[in-house]
C-alpha cells in the first residue's frame, strides 16, 4: 500500500503522455516485483493496440509493435474487459508472440484492460506484466494490478488530454503563422515553402506538397514540397482528372487513401515506394468555390486521419488558398511596375537611336528612316511578347529572332524575290535588357544584309545561328550576298550595332569575308545569362 501511495503521488505530478507512460511502467515493475511491464494504447481507429512503454521489451519495438483488439492475451483482455493471466503464457489459447519485442524468455503473463471515463468507462489501452520465473498470479496480485490500472488509466487520460491541448495550441500557432503569411508582402513560392514546411510539422507528415493549376486550367504543376532534395520535388505536371490529385482538383472533394501503393487510381506508385510514402490525405485549394490547386499530406506509416486532423488540414488548405491569392495580387502589382520600368527604358532606347540619326537628317530618306524605326519597335515588341508569355522571367532570344525575321521578311522582301532567313542553333535565354539589345543588334544586321548584301538579287539567304563556348555566347549572322567592299566603312546602323554590343552586351563584334557573302560574329560573356535584369 505504501508503494501504491508513492505511485499515486508520482502520477499526480506527471502531465505529458510520454513521461506518464514511462513512470507507470517503472513504478508497476517495482510494485509488482516483475521483470517486465508493458503498456499498449489504442490507436485512433479503436482497433489497434500499439506498444508505447515497457521496462523489459526491446526499445526498438516501442511505437512499432501492435496487437489487434482480441489478439494475444493482452488484446483478449481488452476485448473481454477482464484480466487475463497464465503461469505458462505460451501454452495459453490466446498467446501471441510479438517478434520485434524480443519477449521469448518470459514465462508468465498477466494483462488487464485500461479503462477511462466515469459513467461508462471505455478501454484506452492495456497493461501487462511478465516474469522470467513461473508465477501463479494470486487474486490479491490481480487486484493490485487492477488498482494500478485504474490509477494509470486516469493519469493517462489526463496526459492524453494535456497532449491534445498542446497539439491544439501548436495547431493554432501554425494557423496564426499561415495567417501572417497571408497578409505579408511575400512572393508566391516563398509563401508555399513556408506553408508546406509548417503543415508537415503540424500534421507529423513525411511530405506535404502543393500543386497549382496552370494558366490553362488543365494541368497541375508541383510548386512546393517539404522534401526539397528528393525525387518527389521533380514530379512532372498532372493533367486535370489524372490520378488522385487530378481527381481532387476536378471534383473539389477531399480524398483519403490508406495505402497509395495498392490504390488503383494512384499513378506514381514507384515514386511513392522509393520515397517511403504510404497514406495520403488530399484536399482541394479553393477560393470562392473555385479550385486553384491541391494540398497533399503523405505519411511514411499507415495512418487513419481523425476528423480533427482532417478538419485541421482543410483549414490549412483554406488559409493557403487565401495566401496564394494574396501573393498573386502582390506579384501582379510588381509585374506592372516592372513592365512600366522596362517599357520606359526601351522607349528611351528608341529615342536615343532616333537622336543619333538627327545630324544626318538632311540627307536621309524619310521613308527609310520610318521603316527602320518601325522594325526596331517590332524587335522590342517581340521581346515583350515573349516576356509576357513566360511570366517575365528569362527571354528565349532564339524565339524572339524567329518572330522578328518573319515580320522583317514580310515587309522587306518583294513577292518576286526568293530570300530565305533561317534561325538555328542552341536556345539562348537572357534577361530582358540583354535580350532587347541583342534583338536590336540582330534586327539591324538582317536589315543591312537585305538592303545592301543582297541588293539587286532575286535569290538570297541569311542564316542566323546561336551557340556557346565554355566562356562565351556566340551569335553568327551570315548572308550569301555581294560581300564587303574593299573600301567598306560602317554606316549609322552599324555604328548603332557596335554601340549596343559594346555597352549593353559587353561583347565584341567582328565582320568577316565569307565566300560568297559576309559573316558577322557577336561574342558575349556567359555571365549575361545569370544577370537579373
ROMI-913218 format. One record per residue (C-alpha): residue in three letters; x, y, z. Coordinates in Angstrom, 3 decimals. Layout:
// ROMI-913218
<'ala'; <X; Y; Z>>
...
END
This chain:
// ROMI-913218
<'unk'; <0.000; 0.000; 0.000>>
<'unk'; <2.908; 2.343; 0.749>>
<'unk'; <4.271; 1.711; -2.741>>
<'unk'; <0.850; 2.368; -4.261>>
<'unk'; <0.601; 5.688; -2.388>>
<'unk'; <4.031; 6.651; -3.731>>
<'unk'; <2.896; 5.730; -7.228>>
<'unk'; <-0.320; 7.766; -6.910>>
<'unk'; <1.643; 10.827; -5.734>>
<'unk'; <4.120; 10.442; -8.608>>
<'unk'; <1.329; 10.108; -11.168>>
<'unk'; <-0.429; 13.212; -9.846>>
<'unk'; <2.595; 15.313; -10.816>>
<'unk'; <3.037; 13.798; -14.301>>
<'unk'; <1.398; 15.639; -17.182>>
<'unk'; <2.730; 14.867; -20.640>>
<'unk'; <1.941; 11.456; -22.082>>
<'unk'; <5.426; 10.050; -22.720>>
<'unk'; <6.678; 10.795; -19.194>>
<'unk'; <3.474; 9.420; -17.684>>
<'unk'; <3.793; 6.170; -19.642>>
<'unk'; <7.411; 5.727; -18.602>>
<'unk'; <6.602; 6.444; -14.968>>
<'unk'; <3.721; 3.926; -14.892>>
<'unk'; <5.861; 1.175; -16.436>>
<'unk'; <8.742; 1.716; -13.982>>
<'unk'; <6.582; 2.034; -10.867>>
<'unk'; <4.476; -1.003; -11.773>>
<'unk'; <7.625; -3.096; -12.215>>
<'unk'; <8.741; -2.057; -8.710>>
<'unk'; <5.373; -2.531; -7.005>>
<'unk'; <4.570; -5.898; -8.602>>
<'unk'; <8.149; -7.254; -8.386>>
<'unk'; <8.018; -8.382; -12.024>>
<'unk'; <10.623; -8.474; -14.770>>
<'unk'; <8.655; -6.518; -17.362>>
<'unk'; <5.757; -4.093; -17.521>>
<'unk'; <4.377; -3.014; -20.902>>
<'unk'; <1.684; -0.502; -21.814>>
<'unk'; <-0.321; -0.595; -25.039>>
<'unk'; <-2.583; 2.299; -26.083>>
<'unk'; <-5.449; 2.189; -28.563>>
<'unk'; <-4.850; 3.913; -31.882>>
<'unk'; <-7.493; 6.401; -33.100>>
<'unk'; <-9.058; 3.613; -35.187>>
<'unk'; <-10.139; 1.904; -31.942>>
<'unk'; <-8.957; -1.461; -33.251>>
<'unk'; <-5.162; -1.422; -32.877>>
<'unk'; <-3.168; -1.596; -29.648>>
<'unk'; <0.271; -0.009; -30.032>>
<'unk'; <3.177; -0.621; -27.631>>
<'unk'; <4.065; 2.761; -26.074>>
<'unk'; <6.183; 1.937; -22.997>>
<'unk'; <7.999; -1.060; -21.495>>
<'unk'; <10.647; -1.917; -18.915>>
<'unk'; <11.509; -5.350; -20.284>>
<'unk'; <10.877; -5.418; -24.035>>
<'unk'; <13.173; -4.189; -26.824>>
<'unk'; <13.130; -0.392; -27.154>>
<'unk'; <13.056; -0.645; -30.944>>
<'unk'; <9.570; -2.159; -30.592>>
<'unk'; <8.139; 0.984; -28.957>>
<'unk'; <5.700; 2.677; -31.315>>
<'unk'; <6.034; -0.202; -33.819>>
<'unk'; <4.773; -3.383; -32.141>>
<'unk'; <0.991; -3.716; -32.402>>
<'unk'; <-1.806; -6.099; -31.493>>
<'unk'; <-5.371; -6.087; -32.745>>
<'unk'; <-8.099; -5.895; -30.115>>
<'unk'; <-8.768; -9.553; -29.301>>
<'unk'; <-5.310; -10.641; -30.491>>
<'unk'; <-2.908; -12.176; -27.987>>
<'unk'; <-3.560; -12.327; -24.269>>
<'unk'; <-3.291; -8.541; -23.972>>
<'unk'; <-5.691; -7.861; -26.847>>
<'unk'; <-8.070; -10.517; -25.496>>
<'unk'; <-8.120; -8.791; -22.081>>
<'unk'; <-9.252; -5.590; -23.809>>
<'unk'; <-11.921; -7.296; -25.922>>
<'unk'; <-13.355; -9.150; -22.884>>
<'unk'; <-12.828; -6.222; -20.477>>
<'unk'; <-11.339; -8.575; -17.870>>
<'unk'; <-7.874; -9.615; -16.606>>
<'unk'; <-6.201; -12.479; -18.475>>
<'unk'; <-3.293; -14.420; -16.966>>
<'unk'; <-1.301; -17.652; -17.282>>
<'unk'; <1.630; -19.153; -15.416>>
<'unk'; <2.718; -20.723; -18.703>>
<'unk'; <1.802; -17.956; -21.126>>
<'unk'; <2.985; -19.695; -24.287>>
<'unk'; <0.523; -22.513; -23.630>>
<'unk'; <-2.420; -20.147; -23.342>>
<'unk'; <-5.065; -20.336; -26.085>>
<'unk'; <-4.748; -16.623; -26.910>>
<'unk'; <-0.968; -16.200; -26.569>>
<'unk'; <0.711; -14.382; -29.442>>
<'unk'; <4.430; -13.805; -29.715>>
<'unk'; <5.432; -10.252; -30.619>>
<'unk'; <8.643; -10.951; -32.512>>
<'unk'; <10.164; -7.462; -32.581>>
<'unk'; <9.634; -7.124; -28.784>>
<'unk'; <12.133; -9.952; -28.032>>
<'unk'; <9.957; -11.479; -25.269>>
<'unk'; <10.924; -15.157; -25.765>>
<'unk'; <12.499; -15.550; -22.263>>
<'unk'; <9.366; -14.560; -20.336>>
<'unk'; <7.236; -17.363; -18.944>>
<'unk'; <4.240; -15.913; -17.049>>
<'unk'; <1.952; -13.047; -18.087>>
<'unk'; <-0.886; -11.029; -16.544>>
<'unk'; <-2.756; -8.475; -18.681>>
<'unk'; <-5.512; -6.049; -17.714>>
<'unk'; <-7.526; -3.520; -19.734>>
<'unk'; <-7.087; 0.193; -19.050>>
<'unk'; <-10.489; 1.876; -18.703>>
<'unk'; <-11.201; 5.610; -18.564>>
<'unk'; <-14.428; 7.541; -18.049>>
<'unk'; <-16.825; 7.940; -15.117>>
<'unk'; <-20.299; 6.870; -16.228>>
<'unk'; <-19.435; 4.232; -18.812>>
<'unk'; <-15.683; 3.520; -18.773>>
<'unk'; <-14.225; 2.675; -22.192>>
<'unk'; <-10.908; 0.971; -22.997>>
<'unk'; <-7.994; 3.247; -23.841>>
<'unk'; <-5.359; 0.504; -23.837>>
<'unk'; <-3.904; -2.361; -21.842>>
<'unk'; <-1.185; -3.058; -19.299>>
<'unk'; <0.621; -6.344; -18.859>>
<'unk'; <3.353; -7.688; -16.573>>
<'unk'; <5.643; -10.639; -17.284>>
<'unk'; <8.092; -12.704; -15.265>>
<'unk'; <11.032; -14.878; -16.149>>
<'unk'; <10.227; -17.391; -13.414>>
<'unk'; <6.946; -19.302; -13.370>>
<'unk'; <4.435; -17.226; -11.423>>
<'unk'; <0.940; -18.249; -10.363>>
<'unk'; <-0.711; -14.851; -10.007>>
<'unk'; <-2.912; -14.690; -6.921>>
<'unk'; <-6.262; -12.967; -6.620>>
<'unk'; <-4.575; -10.276; -4.495>>
<'unk'; <-1.901; -9.664; -7.127>>
<'unk'; <-4.534; -9.404; -9.853>>
<'unk'; <-6.476; -6.967; -7.659>>
<'unk'; <-3.371; -4.858; -7.042>>
<'unk'; <-2.562; -4.702; -10.763>>
<'unk'; <-6.200; -3.773; -11.489>>
<'unk'; <-5.920; -0.948; -8.947>>
<'unk'; <-2.700; 0.190; -10.615>>
<'unk'; <-4.542; 0.032; -13.919>>
<'unk'; <-7.267; 2.333; -12.573>>
<'unk'; <-4.651; 4.831; -11.379>>
<'unk'; <-2.780; 4.541; -14.651>>
<'unk'; <-5.899; 4.969; -16.806>>
<'unk'; <-6.837; 8.189; -15.006>>
<'unk'; <-3.320; 9.553; -15.330>>
<'unk'; <-3.103; 8.523; -18.987>>
<'unk'; <-6.473; 10.071; -19.818>>
<'unk'; <-5.303; 13.317; -18.208>>
<'unk'; <-1.970; 13.138; -20.037>>
<'unk'; <-3.707; 12.470; -23.365>>
<'unk'; <-5.949; 15.477; -22.768>>
<'unk'; <-2.879; 17.563; -21.939>>
<'unk'; <-1.131; 16.384; -25.120>>
<'unk'; <-4.225; 17.179; -27.204>>
<'unk'; <-4.331; 20.660; -25.709>>
<'unk'; <-0.657; 21.154; -26.524>>
<'unk'; <-1.303; 19.890; -30.049>>
<'unk'; <-4.222; 22.281; -30.436>>
<'unk'; <-2.042; 25.164; -29.248>>
<'unk'; <0.604; 24.154; -31.778>>
<'unk'; <-2.058; 23.991; -34.481>>
<'unk'; <-3.341; 27.438; -33.544>>
<'unk'; <0.211; 28.775; -33.681>>
<'unk'; <0.624; 27.224; -37.130>>
<'unk'; <-2.641; 28.765; -38.293>>
<'unk'; <-1.544; 32.117; -36.889>>
<'unk'; <1.755; 31.854; -38.788>>
<'unk'; <-0.067; 30.984; -42.006>>
<'unk'; <-2.481; 33.859; -41.414>>
<'unk'; <0.524; 36.126; -41.015>>
<'unk'; <1.894; 34.792; -44.307>>
<'unk'; <-1.454; 35.542; -45.953>>
<'unk'; <-1.147; 39.232; -45.120>>
<'unk'; <2.612; 39.552; -45.635>>
<'unk'; <4.069; 41.088; -48.818>>
<'unk'; <5.861; 37.907; -49.904>>
<'unk'; <6.019; 36.270; -53.296>>
<'unk'; <4.158; 33.083; -54.031>>
<'unk'; <6.980; 30.499; -53.950>>
<'unk'; <8.230; 31.869; -50.618>>
<'unk'; <4.769; 31.510; -49.071>>
<'unk'; <4.240; 27.989; -50.410>>
<'unk'; <7.561; 26.765; -48.995>>
<'unk'; <6.665; 28.191; -45.578>>
<'unk'; <3.223; 26.587; -45.682>>
<'unk'; <4.388; 23.079; -46.698>>
<'unk'; <7.090; 23.133; -44.015>>
<'unk'; <4.652; 24.174; -41.265>>
<'unk'; <1.965; 21.771; -42.478>>
<'unk'; <4.396; 18.829; -42.443>>
<'unk'; <5.385; 19.650; -38.859>>
<'unk'; <1.803; 20.188; -37.700>>
<'unk'; <0.465; 17.010; -39.345>>
<'unk'; <3.596; 14.987; -38.450>>
<'unk'; <3.816; 14.076; -42.126>>
<'unk'; <6.646; 12.758; -44.284>>
<'unk'; <5.782; 15.062; -47.202>>
<'unk'; <3.328; 17.913; -47.676>>
<'unk'; <3.061; 19.215; -51.228>>
<'unk'; <1.115; 21.819; -53.179>>
<'unk'; <0.033; 21.514; -56.810>>
<'unk'; <-1.405; 24.564; -58.594>>
<'unk'; <-3.413; 24.712; -61.787>>
<'unk'; <-1.581; 26.405; -64.666>>
<'unk'; <-2.986; 29.303; -66.698>>
<'unk'; <-4.912; 26.926; -68.976>>
<'unk'; <-6.631; 25.298; -66.016>>
<'unk'; <-5.846; 21.855; -67.489>>
<'unk'; <-2.536; 20.966; -65.791>>
<'unk'; <-1.425; 20.749; -62.169>>
<'unk'; <2.179; 21.792; -61.523>>
<'unk'; <4.105; 20.898; -58.366>>
<'unk'; <5.014; 24.235; -56.773>>
<'unk'; <6.259; 23.230; -53.315>>
<'unk'; <7.179; 20.070; -51.396>>
<'unk'; <8.751; 19.665; -47.984>>
<'unk'; <11.375; 17.187; -49.241>>
<'unk'; <13.109; 19.744; -51.444>>
<'unk'; <16.076; 17.480; -52.263>>
<'unk'; <14.147; 14.320; -53.045>>
<'unk'; <12.864; 12.974; -56.405>>
<'unk'; <9.359; 13.941; -55.261>>
<'unk'; <10.338; 17.556; -55.996>>
<'unk'; <10.831; 16.684; -59.691>>
<'unk'; <7.351; 15.294; -60.324>>
<'unk'; <6.039; 16.156; -63.815>>
<'unk'; <2.769; 18.082; -64.271>>
<'unk'; <-0.512; 16.182; -63.922>>
<'unk'; <-3.500; 16.592; -66.198>>
<'unk'; <-6.764; 17.717; -64.609>>
<'unk'; <-8.512; 14.499; -63.548>>
<'unk'; <-5.309; 12.412; -63.656>>
<'unk'; <-4.591; 10.323; -60.582>>
<'unk'; <-5.797; 11.119; -57.065>>
<'unk'; <-4.504; 14.696; -57.146>>
<'unk'; <-6.112; 15.374; -60.516>>
<'unk'; <-9.437; 13.950; -59.319>>
<'unk'; <-9.416; 16.170; -56.226>>
<'unk'; <-8.814; 19.207; -58.441>>
<'unk'; <-11.564; 18.132; -60.839>>
<'unk'; <-14.249; 17.337; -58.254>>
<'unk'; <-13.279; 19.733; -55.466>>
<'unk'; <-13.700; 16.862; -52.948>>
<'unk'; <-11.107; 15.680; -50.421>>
<'unk'; <-9.776; 12.103; -50.756>>
<'unk'; <-8.142; 9.784; -48.195>>
<'unk'; <-6.039; 6.802; -49.315>>
<'unk'; <-4.853; 4.299; -46.701>>
<'unk'; <-2.016; 2.939; -48.880>>
<'unk'; <-1.087; 4.624; -52.160>>
<'unk'; <0.949; 1.575; -53.121>>
<'unk'; <-2.196; -0.513; -53.513>>
<'unk'; <-4.629; 2.192; -54.638>>
<'unk'; <-5.653; 1.564; -58.304>>
<'unk'; <-6.199; 5.267; -59.034>>
<'unk'; <-2.787; 6.398; -57.774>>
<'unk'; <-0.400; 6.995; -60.682>>
<'unk'; <3.033; 7.365; -59.010>>
<'unk'; <3.419; 4.081; -57.127>>
<'unk'; <7.112; 3.650; -57.961>>
<'unk'; <7.956; 7.126; -56.668>>
<'unk'; <5.872; 6.512; -53.530>>
<'unk'; <7.750; 3.264; -52.857>>
<'unk'; <11.153; 4.905; -53.309>>
<'unk'; <10.158; 7.770; -51.005>>
<'unk'; <8.516; 5.508; -48.413>>
<'unk'; <5.100; 7.184; -48.730>>
<'unk'; <2.041; 5.224; -47.603>>
<'unk'; <-1.108; 7.098; -46.506>>
<'unk'; <-2.403; 10.195; -48.326>>
<'unk'; <-4.842; 12.950; -47.420>>
<'unk'; <-5.530; 15.172; -50.436>>
<'unk'; <-7.731; 18.290; -50.201>>
<'unk'; <-8.593; 20.981; -52.762>>
<'unk'; <-7.297; 24.547; -52.562>>
<'unk'; <-10.376; 26.660; -53.226>>
<'unk'; <-11.120; 30.375; -53.383>>
<'unk'; <-14.763; 31.462; -53.716>>
<'unk'; <-15.782; 27.914; -54.754>>
<'unk'; <-13.120; 27.893; -57.480>>
<'unk'; <-10.434; 25.189; -57.242>>
<'unk'; <-6.946; 26.608; -57.837>>
<'unk'; <-4.875; 23.614; -56.740>>
<'unk'; <-4.458; 20.643; -54.388>>
<'unk'; <-2.805; 20.260; -50.964>>
<'unk'; <-1.380; 16.767; -50.247>>
<'unk'; <-0.269; 15.235; -46.946>>
<'unk'; <1.714; 11.953; -47.064>>
<'unk'; <2.758; 9.794; -44.109>>
<'unk'; <5.520; 7.189; -44.009>>
<'unk'; <3.353; 4.847; -41.895>>
<'unk'; <-0.187; 3.712; -42.485>>
<'unk'; <-2.409; 6.232; -40.727>>
<'unk'; <-6.124; 6.829; -40.304>>
<'unk'; <-6.627; 10.606; -40.113>>
<'unk'; <-9.054; 11.596; -37.370>>
<'unk'; <-11.906; 14.026; -38.020>>
<'unk'; <-9.932; 16.661; -36.108>>
<'unk'; <-6.831; 16.097; -38.271>>
<'unk'; <-8.880; 16.266; -41.467>>
<'unk'; <-10.564; 19.473; -40.280>>
<'unk'; <-7.183; 20.979; -39.399>>
<'unk'; <-5.701; 20.136; -42.793>>
<'unk'; <-8.772; 21.555; -44.551>>
<'unk'; <-8.329; 24.764; -42.545>>
<'unk'; <-4.666; 24.908; -43.537>>
<'unk'; <-5.736; 24.452; -47.170>>
<'unk'; <-8.251; 27.315; -46.934>>
<'unk'; <-5.646; 29.614; -45.393>>
<'unk'; <-3.141; 28.581; -48.053>>
<'unk'; <-5.586; 29.324; -50.870>>
<'unk'; <-6.042; 32.836; -49.454>>
<'unk'; <-2.270; 33.216; -49.213>>
<'unk'; <-1.896; 32.208; -52.857>>
<'unk'; <-4.480; 34.757; -53.992>>
<'unk'; <-2.820; 37.444; -51.879>>
<'unk'; <0.617; 36.602; -53.265>>
<'unk'; <-0.680; 36.674; -56.825>>
<'unk'; <-2.063; 40.158; -56.258>>
<'unk'; <1.324; 41.263; -54.896>>
<'unk'; <3.114; 39.616; -57.823>>
<'unk'; <0.785; 41.213; -60.384>>
<'unk'; <1.443; 44.643; -58.855>>
<'unk'; <5.180; 44.014; -59.044>>
<'unk'; <4.851; 42.843; -62.660>>
<'unk'; <3.017; 46.031; -63.599>>
<'unk'; <5.802; 48.107; -62.036>>
<'unk'; <8.404; 46.012; -63.855>>
<'unk'; <6.556; 46.408; -67.177>>
<'unk'; <6.482; 50.169; -66.695>>
<'unk'; <10.200; 50.216; -65.955>>
<'unk'; <11.137; 48.110; -68.975>>
<'unk'; <8.851; 49.877; -71.431>>
<'unk'; <10.203; 53.240; -70.273>>
<'unk'; <13.788; 52.065; -70.779>>
<'unk'; <13.043; 50.700; -74.245>>
<'unk'; <11.253; 53.867; -75.328>>
<'unk'; <14.342; 55.769; -74.228>>
<'unk'; <16.443; 53.409; -76.368>>
<'unk'; <14.287; 54.169; -79.444>>
<'unk'; <14.545; 57.888; -78.714>>
<'unk'; <18.337; 57.601; -78.448>>
<'unk'; <18.589; 55.759; -81.758>>
<'unk'; <16.496; 58.430; -83.480>>
<'unk'; <18.609; 61.178; -81.948>>
<'unk'; <21.686; 59.552; -83.461>>
<'unk'; <20.064; 59.980; -86.883>>
<'unk'; <19.279; 63.687; -86.416>>
<'unk'; <22.701; 65.030; -87.564>>
<'unk'; <22.229; 63.274; -90.933>>
<'unk'; <18.525; 64.069; -91.243>>
<'unk'; <19.041; 66.375; -94.299>>
<'unk'; <20.388; 63.521; -96.431>>
<'unk'; <18.264; 60.626; -95.119>>
<'unk'; <15.232; 59.214; -96.914>>
<'unk'; <12.269; 59.836; -94.532>>
<'unk'; <10.510; 56.662; -95.665>>
<'unk'; <13.613; 54.582; -94.956>>
<'unk'; <14.034; 56.199; -91.537>>
<'unk'; <10.431; 55.431; -90.619>>
<'unk'; <10.666; 51.833; -91.814>>
<'unk'; <13.915; 51.302; -89.891>>
<'unk'; <12.427; 52.582; -86.645>>
<'unk'; <9.271; 50.533; -87.188>>
<'unk'; <11.440; 47.426; -87.380>>
<'unk'; <13.247; 48.447; -84.187>>
<'unk'; <9.947; 48.871; -82.369>>
<'unk'; <8.802; 45.463; -83.662>>
<'unk'; <12.003; 43.946; -82.265>>
<'unk'; <11.364; 45.366; -78.800>>
<'unk'; <7.682; 44.381; -79.005>>
<'unk'; <8.689; 40.796; -79.776>>
<'unk'; <10.849; 40.726; -76.636>>
<'unk'; <7.913; 41.945; -74.527>>
<'unk'; <5.599; 39.412; -76.115>>
<'unk'; <7.890; 36.552; -75.093>>
<'unk'; <8.311; 38.061; -71.626>>
<'unk'; <4.561; 38.156; -71.073>>
<'unk'; <4.218; 34.521; -72.185>>
<'unk'; <6.991; 33.388; -69.842>>
<'unk'; <5.811; 35.275; -66.734>>
<'unk'; <8.529; 37.928; -67.028>>
<'unk'; <11.428; 35.586; -66.480>>
<'unk'; <14.246; 34.941; -68.934>>
<'unk'; <13.694; 35.587; -72.633>>
<'unk'; <14.247; 32.933; -75.304>>
<'unk'; <16.209; 35.081; -77.781>>
<'unk'; <16.067; 32.429; -80.486>>
<'unk'; <12.253; 32.518; -80.323>>
<'unk'; <12.290; 36.343; -80.462>>
<'unk'; <14.529; 36.370; -83.533>>
<'unk'; <12.307; 33.878; -85.330>>
<'unk'; <9.350; 36.206; -84.804>>
<'unk'; <11.321; 39.314; -85.841>>
<'unk'; <12.717; 37.782; -89.007>>
<'unk'; <9.263; 36.626; -90.120>>
<'unk'; <7.967; 40.196; -89.788>>
<'unk'; <11.082; 41.626; -91.470>>
<'unk'; <10.861; 39.238; -94.410>>
<'unk'; <7.173; 40.048; -94.867>>
<'unk'; <7.829; 43.800; -95.069>>
<'unk'; <11.213; 43.985; -96.823>>
<'unk'; <11.139; 41.132; -99.344>>
<'unk'; <9.215; 41.719; -102.559>>
<'unk'; <6.853; 38.946; -103.765>>
<'unk'; <9.072; 38.165; -106.790>>
<'unk'; <12.193; 37.731; -104.603>>
<'unk'; <13.225; 34.346; -103.213>>
<'unk'; <15.039; 35.250; -99.999>>
<'unk'; <15.218; 32.847; -97.076>>
<'unk'; <16.012; 33.726; -93.445>>
<'unk'; <16.790; 30.763; -91.187>>
<'unk'; <17.331; 30.720; -87.412>>
<'unk'; <19.123; 27.729; -85.927>>
<'unk'; <21.372; 26.583; -83.086>>
<'unk'; <21.007; 26.416; -79.320>>
<'unk'; <18.287; 28.040; -77.255>>
<'unk'; <19.634; 31.220; -75.675>>
<'unk'; <17.928; 32.513; -72.503>>
<'unk'; <18.786; 36.059; -71.439>>
<'unk'; <17.332; 38.630; -69.040>>
<'unk'; <15.171; 41.300; -70.669>>
<'unk'; <17.756; 44.092; -71.037>>
<'unk'; <20.368; 41.920; -72.744>>
<'unk'; <17.679; 40.195; -74.829>>
<'unk'; <16.346; 43.548; -76.073>>
<'unk'; <19.825; 44.786; -77.017>>
<'unk'; <20.667; 41.553; -78.833>>
<'unk'; <17.335; 41.576; -80.672>>
<'unk'; <18.014; 45.139; -81.887>>
<'unk'; <21.535; 44.163; -82.986>>
<'unk'; <20.369; 41.143; -84.995>>
<'unk'; <17.489; 43.138; -86.484>>
<'unk'; <19.943; 45.830; -87.717>>
<'unk'; <22.251; 43.177; -89.197>>
<'unk'; <19.386; 41.407; -91.010>>
<'unk'; <18.088; 44.708; -92.440>>
<'unk'; <21.618; 45.649; -93.521>>
<'unk'; <22.025; 42.302; -95.285>>
<'unk'; <18.687; 42.668; -97.085>>
<'unk'; <19.325; 46.302; -98.150>>
<'unk'; <22.988; 46.016; -99.118>>
<'unk'; <24.335; 42.471; -99.108>>
<'unk'; <21.514; 41.047; -101.229>>
<'unk'; <20.713; 44.251; -103.132>>
<'unk'; <19.734; 43.664; -106.748>>
<'unk'; <19.478; 39.883; -106.312>>
<'unk'; <16.326; 37.829; -106.763>>
<'unk'; <17.587; 34.911; -104.671>>
<'unk'; <19.462; 35.073; -101.416>>
<'unk'; <19.851; 33.552; -97.991>>
<'unk'; <20.521; 34.802; -94.458>>
<'unk'; <21.467; 32.331; -91.719>>
<'unk'; <21.378; 33.212; -88.006>>
<'unk'; <22.874; 30.721; -85.569>>
<'unk'; <23.239; 30.624; -81.774>>
<'unk'; <25.944; 28.748; -79.879>>
<'unk'; <28.033; 28.581; -76.726>>
<'unk'; <31.640; 28.064; -75.786>>
<'unk'; <32.755; 27.480; -72.181>>
<'unk'; <33.109; 31.238; -71.650>>
<'unk'; <31.087; 32.935; -74.353>>
<'unk'; <27.706; 33.178; -76.042>>
<'unk'; <28.123; 33.284; -79.827>>
<'unk'; <25.743; 34.607; -82.479>>
<'unk'; <26.583; 34.384; -86.186>>
<'unk'; <24.687; 36.307; -88.883>>
<'unk'; <25.725; 35.225; -92.385>>
<'unk'; <24.465; 36.055; -95.872>>
<'unk'; <25.436; 34.793; -99.347>>
<'unk'; <25.350; 38.245; -100.963>>
<'unk'; <27.959; 40.556; -102.533>>
<'unk'; <30.325; 40.603; -99.576>>
<'unk'; <32.080; 43.608; -98.049>>
<'unk'; <33.596; 46.127; -100.476>>
<'unk'; <37.307; 46.835; -100.249>>
<'unk'; <36.678; 50.384; -99.009>>
<'unk'; <34.000; 49.302; -96.527>>
<'unk'; <33.108; 51.824; -93.823>>
<'unk'; <30.259; 51.172; -91.323>>
<'unk'; <27.235; 53.436; -91.643>>
<'unk'; <24.979; 54.782; -88.918>>
<'unk'; <23.060; 51.497; -88.490>>
<'unk'; <26.231; 49.504; -87.917>>
<'unk'; <27.589; 52.193; -85.590>>
<'unk'; <24.436; 51.677; -83.530>>
<'unk'; <25.069; 47.910; -83.585>>
<'unk'; <28.629; 48.439; -82.356>>
<'unk'; <27.438; 50.695; -79.519>>
<'unk'; <24.823; 48.167; -78.370>>
<'unk'; <27.322; 45.292; -78.438>>
<'unk'; <29.953; 47.297; -76.535>>
<'unk'; <27.743; 48.953; -73.907>>
<'unk'; <24.743; 46.686; -73.297>>
<'unk'; <26.179; 43.275; -74.163>>
<'unk'; <29.813; 43.835; -73.091>>
<'unk'; <30.797; 41.824; -76.144>>
<'unk'; <32.798; 42.027; -79.364>>
<'unk'; <31.605; 42.488; -82.940>>
<'unk'; <33.586; 41.215; -85.911>>
<'unk'; <32.963; 41.357; -89.718>>
<'unk'; <34.413; 38.532; -91.808>>
<'unk'; <34.578; 37.920; -95.539>>
<'unk'; <32.549; 34.861; -96.399>>
<'unk'; <32.530; 33.177; -99.802>>
<'unk'; <30.123; 34.151; -101.056>>
<'unk'; <28.818; 36.932; -98.829>>
<'unk'; <29.500; 38.346; -95.364>>
<'unk'; <29.650; 36.919; -91.879>>
<'unk'; <29.204; 38.905; -88.672>>
<'unk'; <30.061; 37.304; -85.316>>
<'unk'; <28.931; 38.569; -81.926>>
<'unk'; <30.664; 37.182; -78.840>>
<'unk'; <29.317; 37.942; -75.354>>
<'unk'; <30.290; 36.783; -71.827>>
<'unk'; <28.203; 33.932; -70.445>>
<'unk'; <27.726; 35.964; -67.276>>
<'unk'; <24.854; 37.658; -69.122>>
<'unk'; <22.778; 34.504; -68.611>>
<'unk'; <22.984; 34.866; -64.818>>
<'unk'; <22.119; 38.532; -64.509>>
<'unk'; <18.768; 39.567; -63.027>>
<'unk'; <17.572; 42.382; -65.328>>
END
